[in-house]
Amino acid sequence: MAAPQFDRIDGDGDAPGSHDLELRLPGDPCEVSRARGLVTTVLGRDHPLYDDVVLLTSELATNAILHSRSGAGGSFTVTVSSSDHRVRVCVADSGSDGAPCVARAGAQSTSGRGLPLIEALSHRWGFVREDGATTVWFELLQARVPAGVAV
C-alpha cells in the first residue's frame, strides 16, 4: 500500500498552533484506518481530544462508504483542522439520495450509532449537500481550566 499523500489546506493556518491536512481516499472499508491515521498525523496520540476525534472520524468515514456513492467505486475526502482551541473534521463523500439523519438504533442493532455518537460527543456538527456531494463535519473544543480551579 502506498504511503498516504496529505495536502496542507487553507483554514486556521494563521492561528498559532494550527494544523490542517486533507486526504482523499478510495471508498473502500479498509481505508477507514487511513482516515484515523490522518487524525494521528495532525493531533498526535497524546492530544487530549485524540480518542474522541479518532472515534468520530471513523464513524464519518464508515458512513461515507456505507451510505453514499463513495462506497460504490467512488472516493471520500477527510480534512482535519486543529488549533489550540478546537479540532474540526470534515468528511466529504460522493453523495447519496438522502440527507444524513440521526437514527436511534435499538439495543440489539449492530449499526445506526454513528451520527448519535457525533451528536453526543461533539460540541457542534452538521452537514452540507451541494453539487451532488455531502460533507459532514464535527467540532470538538479543548476546554481550558484556569490555574487554581479544582476539577
N, CA and C atoms as an extended XYZ file, in Angstrom:
453
Properties=species:S:1:pos:R:3:atomname:S:1:resname:S:1:resid:I:1 pbc="F F F"
N         0.847       -1.169        0.000 N   MET     1
C         0.000        0.000        0.000 CA  MET     1
C         0.898        1.239        0.000 C   MET     1
N         0.584        2.179       -0.850 N   ALA     2
C         1.376        3.404       -0.944 CA  ALA     2
C         1.160        4.266        0.295 C   ALA     2
N         2.181        5.018        0.652 N   ALA     3
C         2.067        5.935        1.788 CA  ALA     3
C         1.038        7.003        1.451 C   ALA     3
N         0.224        7.410        2.433 N   PRO     4
C        -0.789        8.417        2.157 CA  PRO     4
C        -0.147        9.753        1.784 C   PRO     4
N        -0.762       10.451        0.867 N   GLN     5
C        -0.309       11.771        0.455 CA  GLN     5
C        -1.243       12.800        1.067 C   GLN     5
N        -0.742       13.580        2.003 N   PHE     6
C        -1.534       14.582        2.682 CA  PHE     6
C        -1.349       15.920        1.980 C   PHE     6
N        -2.403       16.688        1.921 N   ASP     7
C        -2.344       18.034        1.372 CA  ASP     7
C        -2.590       19.031        2.480 C   ASP     7
N        -1.709       20.015        2.599 N   ARG     8
C        -1.966       21.126        3.522 CA  ARG     8
C        -3.029       21.986        2.883 C   ARG     8
N        -3.953       22.463        3.700 N   ILE     9
C        -5.039       23.276        3.169 CA  ILE     9
C        -5.107       24.592        3.917 C   ILE     9
N        -5.800       25.549        3.307 N   ASP    10
C        -6.047       26.816        3.985 CA  ASP    10
C        -7.130       26.594        5.013 C   ASP    10
N        -7.113       27.361        6.045 N   GLY    11
C        -8.117       27.236        7.098 CA  GLY    11
C        -7.706       28.124        8.227 C   GLY    11
N        -7.346       27.532        9.352 N   ASP    12
C        -6.882       28.284       10.508 CA  ASP    12
C        -5.366       28.443       10.464 C   ASP    12
N        -4.788       28.365        9.287 N   GLY    13
C        -3.351       28.400        9.147 CA  GLY    13
C        -2.684       29.582        9.809 C   GLY    13
N        -3.392       30.680        9.998 N   ASP    14
C        -2.811       31.851       10.642 CA  ASP    14
C        -2.867       31.756       12.156 C   ASP    14
N        -3.671       30.854       12.680 N   ALA    15
C        -3.810       30.734       14.131 CA  ALA    15
C        -2.583       30.032       14.703 C   ALA    15
N        -2.099       30.496       15.862 N   PRO    16
C        -0.950       29.834       16.474 CA  PRO    16
C        -1.274       28.368       16.760 C   PRO    16
N        -0.329       27.495       16.462 N   GLY    17
C        -0.508       26.077       16.765 CA  GLY    17
C        -1.500       25.362       15.869 C   GLY    17
N        -1.853       25.952       14.711 N   SER    18
C        -2.868       25.318       13.874 CA  SER    18
C        -2.241       24.325       12.901 C   SER    18
N        -3.000       23.289       12.573 N   HIS    19
C        -2.581       22.262       11.632 CA  HIS    19
C        -3.801       21.884       10.804 C   HIS    19
N        -3.660       21.866        9.484 N   ASP    20
C        -4.744       21.498        8.589 CA  ASP    20
C        -4.201       20.524        7.547 C   ASP    20
N        -4.787       19.333        7.462 N   LEU    21
C        -4.408       18.358        6.451 CA  LEU    21
C        -5.654       17.755        5.829 C   LEU    21
N        -5.513       17.364        4.561 N   GLU    22
C        -6.626       16.769        3.822 CA  GLU    22
C        -6.113       15.525        3.108 C   GLU    22
N        -6.968       14.502        3.043 N   LEU    23
C        -6.591       13.247        2.400 CA  LEU    23
C        -7.788       12.700        1.629 C   LEU    23
N        -7.570       12.385        0.336 N   ARG    24
C        -8.619       11.776       -0.490 CA  ARG    24
C        -8.354       10.280       -0.517 C   ARG    24
N        -9.412        9.508       -0.233 N   LEU    25
C        -9.287        8.058       -0.108 CA  LEU    25
C       -10.310        7.343       -0.981 C   LEU    25
N        -9.970        6.156       -1.486 N   PRO    26
C       -10.963        5.338       -2.196 CA  PRO    26
C       -12.065        4.908       -1.227 C   PRO    26
N       -13.258        4.729       -1.739 N   GLY    27
C       -14.402        4.355       -0.912 CA  GLY    27
C       -14.420        2.885       -0.545 C   GLY    27
N       -13.379        2.430        0.071 N   ASP    28
C       -13.225        1.031        0.466 CA  ASP    28
C       -13.147        0.966        1.990 C   ASP    28
N       -13.812       -0.002        2.620 N   PRO    29
C       -13.800       -0.080        4.084 CA  PRO    29
C       -12.409       -0.125        4.709 C   PRO    29
N       -11.426       -0.701        4.030 N   CYS    30
C       -10.082       -0.761        4.608 CA  CYS    30
C        -9.443        0.630        4.699 C   CYS    30
N       -10.010        1.629        4.054 N   GLU    31
C        -9.456        2.983        4.072 CA  GLU    31
C        -9.836        3.767        5.330 C   GLU    31
N       -10.755        3.253        6.125 N   VAL    32
C       -11.137        3.937        7.364 CA  VAL    32
C        -9.924        4.067        8.281 C   VAL    32
N        -9.062        3.062        8.295 N   SER    33
C        -7.860        3.144        9.133 CA  SER    33
C        -6.942        4.269        8.671 C   SER    33
N        -6.899        4.545        7.377 N   ARG    34
C        -6.086        5.667        6.888 CA  ARG    34
C        -6.699        7.005        7.291 C   ARG    34
N        -8.022        7.068        7.382 N   ALA    35
C        -8.668        8.294        7.884 CA  ALA    35
C        -8.262        8.526        9.340 C   ALA    35
N        -8.239        7.447       10.119 N   ARG    36
C        -7.775        7.562       11.507 CA  ARG    36
C        -6.312        7.983       11.559 C   ARG    36
N        -5.518        7.492       10.624 N   GLY    37
C        -4.110        7.860       10.557 CA  GLY    37
C        -3.904        9.344       10.306 C   GLY    37
N        -4.800        9.948        9.559 N   LEU    38
C        -4.720       11.396        9.338 CA  LEU    38
C        -4.895       12.134       10.659 C   LEU    38
N        -5.826       11.667       11.491 N   VAL    39
C        -6.016       12.273       12.815 CA  VAL    39
C        -4.732       12.153       13.624 C   VAL    39
N        -4.114       10.988       13.591 N   THR    40
C        -2.872       10.785       14.332 CA  THR    40
C        -1.782       11.730       13.827 C   THR    40
N        -1.697       11.903       12.523 N   THR    41
C        -0.696       12.796       11.949 CA  THR    41
C        -0.904       14.234       12.402 C   THR    41
N        -2.146       14.682       12.410 N   VAL    42
C        -2.438       16.079       12.768 CA  VAL    42
C        -2.339       16.302       14.272 C   VAL    42
N        -2.945       15.414       15.066 N   LEU    43
C        -3.047       15.646       16.506 CA  LEU    43
C        -1.935       15.003       17.322 C   LEU    43
N        -1.514       13.827       16.926 N   GLY    44
C        -0.628       13.035       17.771 CA  GLY    44
C        -1.455       12.300       18.820 C   GLY    44
N        -0.962       11.168       19.252 N   ARG    45
C        -1.719       10.314       20.182 CA  ARG    45
C        -1.873       10.904       21.576 C   ARG    45
N        -1.050       11.882       21.929 N   ASP    46
C        -1.134       12.457       23.272 CA  ASP    46
C        -2.068       13.666       23.349 C   ASP    46
N        -2.704       14.023       22.257 N   HIS    47
C        -3.643       15.159       22.267 CA  HIS    47
C        -4.837       14.809       23.156 C   HIS    47
N        -5.321       15.741       23.981 N   PRO    48
C        -6.421       15.426       24.905 CA  PRO    48
C        -7.736       15.035       24.222 C   PRO    48
N        -7.924       15.403       22.967 N   LEU    49
C        -9.160       15.053       22.257 CA  LEU    49
C        -8.965       13.874       21.295 C   LEU    49
N        -7.781       13.303       21.293 N   TYR    50
C        -7.426       12.286       20.305 CA  TYR    50
C        -8.442       11.138       20.215 C   TYR    50
N        -8.750       10.504       21.328 N   ASP    51
C        -9.632        9.327       21.292 CA  ASP    51
C       -10.997        9.653       20.705 C   ASP    51
N       -11.599       10.759       21.132 N   ASP    52
C       -12.916       11.136       20.608 CA  ASP    52
C       -12.848       11.480       19.127 C   ASP    52
N       -11.798       12.195       18.718 N   VAL    53
C       -11.671       12.573       17.309 CA  VAL    53
C       -11.482       11.337       16.436 C   VAL    53
N       -10.669       10.393       16.876 N   VAL    54
C       -10.469        9.156       16.113 CA  VAL    54
C       -11.786        8.397       15.984 C   VAL    54
N       -12.507        8.251       17.084 N   LEU    55
C       -13.785        7.537       17.049 CA  LEU    55
C       -14.766        8.198       16.085 C   LEU    55
N       -14.933        9.501       16.197 N   LEU    56
C       -15.913       10.197       15.365 CA  LEU    56
C       -15.490       10.239       13.897 C   LEU    56
N       -14.197       10.344       13.652 N   THR    57
C       -13.706       10.294       12.271 CA  THR    57
C       -13.980        8.923       11.664 C   THR    57
N       -13.763        7.868       12.435 N   SER    58
C       -14.075        6.512       11.959 CA  SER    58
C       -15.541        6.390       11.587 C   SER    58
N       -16.402        6.945       12.420 N   GLU    59
C       -17.839        6.872       12.155 CA  GLU    59
C       -18.201        7.593       10.859 C   GLU    59
N       -17.665        8.797       10.670 N   LEU    60
C       -17.999        9.549        9.457 CA  LEU    60
C       -17.425        8.885        8.210 C   LEU    60
N       -16.200        8.368        8.293 N   ALA    61
C       -15.610        7.680        7.145 CA  ALA    61
C       -16.408        6.428        6.798 C   ALA    61
N       -16.809        5.685        7.812 N   THR    62
C       -17.620        4.485        7.586 CA  THR    62
C       -18.957        4.846        6.963 C   THR    62
N       -19.593        5.899        7.460 N   ASN    63
C       -20.859        6.343        6.882 CA  ASN    63
C       -20.697        6.740        5.417 C   ASN    63
N       -19.598        7.420        5.091 N   ALA    64
C       -19.358        7.821        3.702 CA  ALA    64
C       -19.292        6.592        2.799 C   ALA    64
N       -18.677        5.538        3.282 N   ILE    65
C       -18.530        4.322        2.481 CA  ILE    65
C       -19.841        3.548        2.396 C   ILE    65
N       -20.539        3.427        3.516 N   LEU    66
C       -21.755        2.607        3.556 CA  LEU    66
C       -22.994        3.290        2.993 C   LEU    66
N       -23.078        4.608        3.126 N   HIS    67
C       -24.334        5.289        2.823 CA  HIS    67
C       -24.244        6.293        1.681 C   HIS    67
N       -23.158        6.255        0.917 N   SER    68
C       -23.062        7.177       -0.224 CA  SER    68
C       -22.458        6.444       -1.418 C   SER    68
N       -22.408        7.152       -2.528 N   ARG    69
C       -21.806        6.584       -3.733 CA  ARG    69
C       -20.289        6.409       -3.590 C   ARG    69
N       -19.705        6.927       -2.532 N   SER    70
C       -18.275        6.723       -2.293 CA  SER    70
C       -17.953        5.243       -2.183 C   SER    70
N       -18.834        4.475       -1.572 N   GLY    71
C       -18.617        3.046       -1.387 CA  GLY    71
C       -18.907        2.215       -2.612 C   GLY    71
N       -19.377        2.849       -3.687 N   ALA    72
C       -19.681        2.131       -4.932 CA  ALA    72
C       -18.691        2.548       -6.015 C   ALA    72
N       -17.412        2.496       -5.655 N   GLY    73
C       -16.379        2.842       -6.623 CA  GLY    73
C       -15.938        4.293       -6.581 C   GLY    73
N       -16.472        5.078       -5.643 N   GLY    74
C       -16.098        6.483       -5.532 CA  GLY    74
C       -14.982        6.690       -4.531 C   GLY    74
N       -14.916        7.899       -4.039 N   SER    75
C       -13.900        8.240       -3.048 CA  SER    75
C       -14.507        9.190       -2.024 C   SER    75
N       -13.758        9.446       -0.965 N   PHE    76
C       -14.176       10.421        0.034 CA  PHE    76
C       -12.943       11.180        0.494 C   PHE    76
N       -13.171       12.363        1.012 N   THR    77
C       -12.074       13.224        1.457 CA  THR    77
C       -12.242       13.522        2.937 C   THR    77
N       -11.153       13.377        3.671 N   VAL    78
C       -11.142       13.686        5.103 CA  VAL    78
C       -10.238       14.897        5.309 C   VAL    78
N       -10.760       15.889        6.018 N   THR    79
C        -9.991       17.081        6.357 CA  THR    79
C        -9.964       17.211        7.871 C   THR    79
N        -8.778       17.346        8.435 N   VAL    80
C        -8.625       17.543        9.874 CA  VAL    80
C        -7.953       18.890       10.084 C   VAL    80
N        -8.621       19.753       10.835 N   SER    81
C        -8.100       21.079       11.169 CA  SER    81
C        -8.010       21.177       12.680 C   SER    81
N        -6.855       21.589       13.159 N   SER    82
C        -6.646       21.673       14.595 CA  SER    82
C        -6.006       23.010       14.940 C   SER    82
N        -6.490       23.612       16.000 N   SER    83
C        -5.859       24.815       16.546 CA  SER    83
C        -5.677       24.585       18.038 C   SER    83
N        -5.222       25.597       18.733 N   ASP    84
C        -5.032       25.463       20.175 CA  ASP    84
C        -6.350       25.252       20.916 C   ASP    84
N        -7.477       25.596       20.280 N   HIS    85
C        -8.752       25.571       20.992 CA  HIS    85
C        -9.785       24.598       20.452 C   HIS    85
N        -9.579       24.105       19.224 N   ARG    86
C       -10.597       23.216       18.670 CA  ARG    86
C       -10.010       22.284       17.632 C   ARG    86
N       -10.748       21.196       17.385 N   VAL    87
C       -10.449       20.278       16.295 CA  VAL    87
C       -11.717       20.170       15.463 C   VAL    87
N       -11.564       20.291       14.161 N   ARG    88
C       -12.699       20.165       13.240 CA  ARG    88
C       -12.330       19.111       12.202 C   ARG    88
N       -13.249       18.167       11.977 N   VAL    89
C       -13.067       17.132       10.967 CA  VAL    89
C       -14.228       17.224       10.001 C   VAL    89
N       -13.915       17.193        8.706 N   CYS    90
C       -14.924       17.166        7.651 CA  CYS    90
C       -14.692       15.917        6.810 C   CYS    90
N       -15.772       15.213        6.495 N   VAL    91
C       -15.699       14.082        5.584 CA  VAL    91
C       -16.660       14.365        4.440 C   VAL    91
N       -16.095       14.521        3.251 N   ALA    92
C       -16.881       14.787        2.044 CA  ALA    92
C       -16.985       13.504        1.237 C   ALA    92
N       -18.224       13.114        0.922 N   ASP    93
C       -18.419       11.884        0.164 CA  ASP    93
C       -18.976       12.186       -1.224 C   ASP    93
N       -19.263       11.141       -1.973 N   SER    94
C       -19.742       11.278       -3.353 CA  SER    94
C       -21.243       11.462       -3.450 C   SER    94
N       -21.908       11.680       -2.324 N   GLY    95
C       -23.334       11.958       -2.336 CA  GLY    95
C       -24.195       10.713       -2.247 C   GLY    95
N       -25.449       10.947       -1.897 N   SER    96
C       -26.432        9.870       -1.770 CA  SER    96
C       -27.805       10.447       -2.086 C   SER    96
N       -28.791        9.590       -2.090 N   ASP    97
C       -30.150       10.040       -2.394 CA  ASP    97
C       -30.764       10.843       -1.252 C   ASP    97
N       -30.369       10.567       -0.024 N   GLY    98
C       -30.956       11.251        1.125 CA  GLY    98
C       -29.910       11.958        1.960 C   GLY    98
N       -30.381       12.892        2.766 N   ALA    99
C       -29.501       13.629        3.677 CA  ALA    99
C       -29.152       12.759        4.884 C   ALA    99
N       -28.019       13.012        5.520 N   PRO   100
C       -27.696       12.295        6.752 CA  PRO   100
C       -28.765       12.560        7.810 C   PRO   100
N       -29.126       11.535        8.551 N   CYS   101
C       -30.116       11.731        9.606 CA  CYS   101
C       -29.709       10.903       10.826 C   CYS   101
N       -30.012       11.446       11.984 N   VAL   102
C       -29.706       10.768       13.235 CA  VAL   102
C       -30.819        9.756       13.496 C   VAL   102
N       -30.487        8.484       13.399 N   ALA   103
C       -31.439        7.414       13.675 CA  ALA   103
C       -31.149        6.859       15.061 C   ALA   103
N       -32.155        6.435       15.727 N   ARG   104
C       -31.985        5.824       17.051 CA  ARG   104
C       -31.967        4.314       16.879 C   ARG   104
N       -30.817        3.723       17.153 N   ALA   105
C       -30.652        2.289       16.992 CA  ALA   105
C       -31.227        1.557       18.193 C   ALA   105
N       -31.780        0.399       17.934 N   GLY   106
C       -32.270       -0.445       19.011 CA  GLY   106
C       -31.107       -1.042       19.787 C   GLY   106
N       -31.392       -1.559       20.970 N   ALA   107
C       -30.348       -2.101       21.846 CA  ALA   107
C       -29.572       -3.238       21.187 C   ALA   107
N       -30.216       -4.022       20.337 N   GLN   108
C       -29.561       -5.164       19.699 CA  GLN   108
C       -29.027       -4.843       18.303 C   GLN   108
N       -29.221       -3.621       17.827 N   SER   109
C       -28.763       -3.246       16.491 CA  SER   109
C       -27.248       -3.227       16.421 C   SER   109
N       -26.731       -3.600       15.258 N   THR   110
C       -25.286       -3.568       15.048 CA  THR   110
C       -24.857       -2.352       14.240 C   THR   110
N       -25.788       -1.488       13.889 N   SER   111
C       -25.459       -0.267       13.154 CA  SER   111
C       -26.418        0.841       13.578 C   SER   111
N       -26.187        2.025       13.062 N   GLY   112
C       -27.083        3.140       13.352 CA  GLY   112
C       -26.653        4.011       14.520 C   GLY   112
N       -25.408        3.858       14.968 N   ARG   113
C       -24.959        4.643       16.125 CA  ARG   113
C       -23.981        5.758       15.763 C   ARG   113
N       -23.604        5.864       14.492 N   GLY   114
C       -22.604        6.839       14.080 CA  GLY   114
C       -22.987        8.281       14.353 C   GLY   114
N       -24.076        8.734       13.759 N   LEU   115
C       -24.478       10.128       13.971 CA  LEU   115
C       -24.938       10.403       15.400 C   LEU   115
N       -25.605        9.464       16.089 N   PRO   116
C       -25.871        9.729       17.507 CA  PRO   116
C       -24.594        9.923       18.327 C   PRO   116
N       -23.525        9.193       17.993 N   LEU   117
C       -22.242        9.418       18.673 CA  LEU   117
C       -21.701       10.808       18.360 C   LEU   117
N       -21.780       11.191       17.102 N   ILE   118
C       -21.336       12.536       16.700 CA  ILE   118
C       -22.114       13.582       17.487 C   ILE   118
N       -23.419       13.400       17.542 N   GLU   119
C       -24.288       14.347       18.254 CA  GLU   119
C       -23.952       14.397       19.750 C   GLU   119
N       -23.659       13.252       20.340 N   ALA   120
C       -23.412       13.188       21.784 CA  ALA   120
C       -22.032       13.713       22.182 C   ALA   120
N       -21.016       13.461       21.371 N   LEU   121
C       -19.649       13.771       21.784 CA  LEU   121
C       -19.107       15.099       21.250 C   LEU   121
N       -19.662       15.589       20.148 N   SER   122
C       -19.115       16.816       19.573 CA  SER   122
C       -19.785       18.053       20.159 C   SER   122
N       -19.090       19.156       20.071 N   HIS   123
C       -19.671       20.423       20.517 CA  HIS   123
C       -20.617       20.979       19.452 C   HIS   123
N       -20.267       20.768       18.183 N   ARG   124
C       -21.120       21.163       17.058 CA  ARG   124
C       -20.894       20.165       15.943 C   ARG   124
N       -21.926       19.977       15.133 N   TRP   125
C       -21.777       19.159       13.939 CA  TRP   125
C       -22.835       19.579       12.943 C   TRP   125
N       -22.653       19.185       11.720 N   GLY   126
C       -23.637       19.499       10.688 CA  GLY   126
C       -23.234       18.877        9.367 C   GLY   126
N       -23.969       19.236        8.336 N   PHE   127
C       -23.651       18.735        7.007 CA  PHE   127
C       -24.057       19.759        5.960 C   PHE   127
N       -23.416       19.650        4.807 N   VAL   128
C       -23.697       20.493        3.660 CA  VAL   128
C       -23.842       19.576        2.466 C   VAL   128
N       -24.909       19.767        1.706 N   ARG   129
C       -25.110       19.000        0.475 CA  ARG   129
C       -25.069       19.983       -0.686 C   ARG   129
N       -24.109       19.766       -1.589 N   GLU   130
C       -24.045       20.619       -2.770 CA  GLU   130
C       -23.328       19.893       -3.896 C   GLU   130
N       -23.745       20.186       -5.100 N   ASP   131
C       -23.140       19.602       -6.300 CA  ASP   131
C       -23.079       18.082       -6.242 C   ASP   131
N       -24.105       17.461       -5.676 N   GLY   132
C       -24.178       16.007       -5.623 CA  GLY   132
C       -23.348       15.354       -4.540 C   GLY   132
N       -22.638       16.135       -3.747 N   ALA   133
C       -21.801       15.582       -2.684 CA  ALA   133
C       -22.335       16.010       -1.324 C   ALA   133
N       -21.942       15.286       -0.300 N   THR   134
C       -22.322       15.617        1.080 CA  THR   134
C       -21.044       15.723        1.906 C   THR   134
N       -20.955       16.792        2.676 N   THR   135
C       -19.856       16.948        3.625 CA  THR   135
C       -20.450       16.984        5.018 C   THR   135
N       -20.046       16.051        5.859 N   VAL   136
C       -20.477       16.013        7.255 CA  VAL   136
C       -19.264       16.424        8.086 C   VAL   136
N       -19.485       17.276        9.072 N   TRP   137
C       -18.383       17.798        9.882 CA  TRP   137
C       -18.754       17.786       11.358 C   TRP   137
N       -17.716       17.806       12.191 N   PHE   138
C       -17.916       17.974       13.633 CA  PHE   138
C       -16.773       18.795       14.191 C   PHE   138
N       -17.039       19.413       15.334 N   GLU   139
C       -16.013       20.161       16.056 CA  GLU   139
C       -15.998       19.729       17.511 C   GLU   139
N       -14.804       19.613       18.048 N   LEU   140
C       -14.604       19.383       19.472 CA  LEU   140
C       -13.768       20.547       19.990 C   LEU   140
N       -14.165       21.086       21.116 N   LEU   141
C       -13.444       22.193       21.717 CA  LEU   141
C       -12.571       21.681       22.836 C   LEU   141
N       -11.391       22.255       22.936 N   GLN   142
C       -10.482       21.884       24.007 CA  GLN   142
C       -10.730       22.833       25.170 C   GLN   142
N       -11.276       22.314       26.246 N   ALA   143
C       -11.595       23.135       27.422 CA  ALA   143
C       -10.316       23.548       28.121 C   ALA   143
N       -10.300       24.763       28.539 N   ARG   144
C        -9.162       25.286       29.307 CA  ARG   144
C        -9.646       25.516       30.737 C   ARG   144
N        -8.925       24.972       31.688 N   VAL   145
C        -9.259       25.154       33.096 CA  VAL   145
C        -8.233       26.117       33.685 C   VAL   145
N        -8.699       27.275       34.199 N   PRO   146
C        -7.745       28.235       34.766 CA  PRO   146
C        -6.977       27.615       35.925 C   PRO   146
N        -5.737       28.073       36.091 N   ALA   147
C        -4.901       27.573       37.186 CA  ALA   147
C        -5.586       27.842       38.512 C   ALA   147
N        -5.474       26.897       39.422 N   GLY   148
C        -6.060       27.055       40.752 CA  GLY   148
C        -7.506       26.604       40.861 C   GLY   148
N        -8.130       26.200       39.749 N   VAL   149
C        -9.514       25.734       39.783 CA  VAL   149
C        -9.506       24.224       39.929 C   VAL   149
N       -10.194       23.736       40.927 N   ALA   150
C       -10.289       22.283       41.155 CA  ALA   150
C       -11.250       21.688       40.152 C   ALA   150
N       -10.890       20.552       39.596 N   VAL   151
C       -11.774       19.855       38.654 CA  VAL   151
C       -12.256       18.551       39.220 C   VAL   151
